[in-house]
Amino acid sequence: MTFDLYSFRLCFSALDRIHFPEGGAGNVLRGALGAILRKIHCVSECPGQRGQHVRECERSNSCRYAQIFEPASRGAGPSGLGDWPRPFVLRTAHLNGKIVAPHEPFWFDINLFETRSPNIEVFAEAFAHWATLLSVQPVAADGCAVAGAISIPLEPAPLPQHRLRVQFRTPTELKGGSGKKPEFGVLFARAQDRVGTLRQLYGAGPLAIDFQAMRARAAGVRMTRCELQHVRSERHSSRTGQVHGIGGFVGMAEYEGALGEFLPYLEAARWTGVGRQCVWGKGELGVEIIS
């Protein structure tokens, strides 16, 4: 049993000056991607028609914009899940607070979870309307025969009682728990939810595991250290005019216990992100075993 994805690095040269606000680089790129995809696949492909026709295009099974940017349940997904998670995440934290001059090179990574048809060319085409595309480089992964392909075994790791350090590299928000500290049971449950949902919707299918039994065991893992800083940030939606909070906590936490069966899901969550608003880079983790 594995969790599979594709990862690519897109390299560009700026057409004009680009300002990536502190904490907002992923949101800038997400907004550009959504606007361009909608223009290419919902407006330009329907010449002379606007309004209701474009909205119907957005809701159709064949609309590229909807498939990538606004996927919705059509009866085939997990029970109770109306809006599907998007089949990608952006990795842009190194661009936060930077100003890119015209013709200056820059890059970011994109992880794709639609393994049956990853369609990196659709993303490359869209971003090429926004900046000059220089290259699309597959991220290297040991033991993978296909460039850009990454396969993470989800079987329990052969670990005895161990300590684990988790770095919360970008602002993270976890549903459940007290909200003040990322207790291991809550962190694992959110990682398991995200990995399992993405695998079911876009990959090999549902996980053949006892979710509740694993979560009960995860609740027994003890937090031994926690150093967090809360970050406040907002984004403005150009389509709705609404302001949304995109902050969360960053820092590190250490855990101790029988971690072998949980570690693979945290390794997978390094690529998927965990918690809310992962698509523009929130919830990026680093995972380290402490000997």
N, C-alpha and C positions, 0 to 999 in steps of 0.2 A: 504494500500500500504506500503510495507516494503522493506528494503534492507537486504539481508541475506548473511551470510558467516559462515565459520568455523575457529576457531583459536586454535592452539595447541602450546605447549611448548615442544621442543625436547631437551633432556638432554643427554650429552655425556661424555666420558672420552677420552682424547687425546691419540692417538697412538704414535705420535711424537710431538716434539716442534712445536707450531703454533704461528706465529707472525701475529697479526691483526694490520695493520698500522693505524695510526690516520686518521679517516675519511674513512677507507677502509674495515672495517670488513664485511659489506654487500657484497662488491665486491668480497672479498676472497671466501665467501660462495656461492655466485652466480656462480663464475667461477668453483668451485668444483662441484656444482650441475650440471651445464651444461655439463662438461667434463664426469662425471660419467653416466649421463642419456644417452648421446650419445654413450658411450662405451657399456652400457648394452643393449640399445634398437635399435641402428643403426649398431653397429659393431659386437658385440658378437652374436646377433641373425641372422647374415648373415655370417656364417663361410666360409672362403675361398674367400669372395667377398669384394671388396673395391671400392674406386673411385666412378664411376657413380652410381653403385648399391646402395651404402650407401647414396649418395645424393638423389636418388629417394626414399629411405626409409624415409629420413628426411622430404620429401615433402608429404608423403602419409597421408591419413586421420587416419590411424590406428597407426601411429608411436607415441609412448609415448613421445619421446623427442620433436617432433614437437608440439604435443598437449600442452605440458607444457612450453617448452622453446622457441619455435619459431612458435607460432600460427599465421596462415595467413587466410585472408578472402577467403571463397569459395562460395561467393554469398549470404550468409545467414545473414551477419552482417549489421551494419549501413551503409548508403550510403556514398561512398567515403573513407571508412576505409579499406585500403589495408592490413596493419599489425595490428592484434588484440593485445590489451594489454595482458600481461601474466596473467594467472588466480591465481596469488599468489603474496604476498609481504613478505619480510623478515624483522624482527625487531631485529636489532643487535647493536644498538648504544652503549649499555653498554660494548661491546667488543672492541670498537675503542681504539687503542693504547696499547692493552694488549698483553702479552706474556703468553701463556698457556703451562706449562711444560708437559712432558710425564706423562700420567695417571692422570693428574689433571682434575677435572670435570669442565664443562662449559655448557652453554645452550643458546638458542635463540628461538624466537617465529616465527611462520609462519602463515599467514592468507590466507585462501583458499576461492576463490570466485566461483568455480565450484560447486554449491550446489547440482546439480543432481547426481554427482559422485565425491566427494571431493578427494578420493584416497590419503589420508595421508600416506598410506602404501608405495606408490611409492616413496614419498620423504624420508620416513624413511629408506627404502631399499637403496636408492642412497647414503644418507649421512652415512649409516652404513659401506660403503666401505671406508670412509674417516676417521672416528673416531668410537670408540666403543659406540654403542647406549645403553644408560642406561634405558631410559623411554620416552614415548610419553604421555604427560599430557594435557587433554583438558582444555582450559581456561574457567574458570567459568563465567557464565553470568546469571544474575537474570531473572527468569521467563522463562527460556528455558528448555524444557523437554529433549532435546538431548544433551549429553555431547559435549562440543565444539561448539555447534550451537549458533549463535548470530543473533538476529533479531532486526533491528532498524526501528521503525515506521517513515515514511516520511511525515505523516500528519502535518500540521502546529501546532507548540506548542502554548499553550494558554498564550502568553506573551504580556504585554503592551509594551510601549516604554522602551527599555532596553539598557544597555551597555554590550559589549561582549569583552573578552580578548582572543586572539588567540596566542598561543605559537608555534613558528616554531622551533621544537625541533631538526630537522636535516636539512642539507642544502636543500633549496627549490628554484626552478626556475619556474616561472609562465609565460606562453605565453600570450601576450597581455599587454596593459597598458604601462606605462613608463619604467617598469623594475626596478625603483628605490624604489618604495613603493608599498606594496600589497594593493591597493585600494580594497574596499570590493566588488565592482561589478566584478572585475577581479577574485578575490579569489573565490567568489561564483560561477562564470561561470565555472571555472576550476574544482571545486568540483562537480558541477552538471554534467559536461561532464563525469567525471571519474565514478561517481556513476551510472549514467544512462547507460553508455556504458557497464560496467561490469555486470549490472543487465540484460541488453538486451542479451548479449552474453552468459552469464554463469548462469543466475538466472531465475527469474520469467517472464522476458520479458521487453518490452519498458515501460518507465514511461508515464503514461497518464496525462501529464501536459502541460501547455503552457510555453515552455522554454523561449521564447523571452519576454513574459509579466513579468515573474518572474525576469528575468535579468534586465529589465527596472526598476522594483521596487527596486532591489538590488543596482542599481547605485545610489539610493537616500540615502543609508546608509552612514553616515559620519565617516571618520577616525578621532579620537580625540587624538591619541598618537601613536608613532611609534619609536621603538628602535631596530635597526637591525645592524648586523655585517655580512659582506660578507666574505665567506670562500672559499679559492682556494684549489682545490684538483683534482687529475687526476687518471685515471685508464689505464692500458695497456692491450690490447686485445691479448691473447695468440694465437688466431686463425688468426687474420688479421694483427697483429703487430702494429695496430694503437693506438694512445694515445687519450683518450677522457676526456674532462673536466667533473668532477662530483661535482663541487662546487655549491655554491648558498648562500642564506642569511639565517641566524638564528636570533632568538630574539623574539620580541613580537610586536603586534599591538592591539590597542583597537578601537572599533567601537561603534557608537550610532545610534539608529533608531528603526523602527518597524521590529524586528528581528525574530518574531515567525515562519514565513514560511520558513526561511532560515536555522535556527538552526539545523533541522534534517539532512540536507545534510552535514553540517560541522561535525556533530556527526558521520555520516557514513564515512566521509573523514578521521576521526581519524584512521579508520581501513584500508582504501584503500591507504592513502597517496594522495597528490595532486601535480600536476605539472609534471615535467620531471623525468624519471628514478626512479620511485617509487619502482620498483621491489626489489632493494637492499637497501631500507630503506630511500631514500630521500623523502622530503615532508611530514614527520611525524608531525602531529598537536596535540596540546592540546587545548581544548575549555573550557572556563569558563565564566559563567554569572556573571557580577559584579552588586551587588545590590546597 
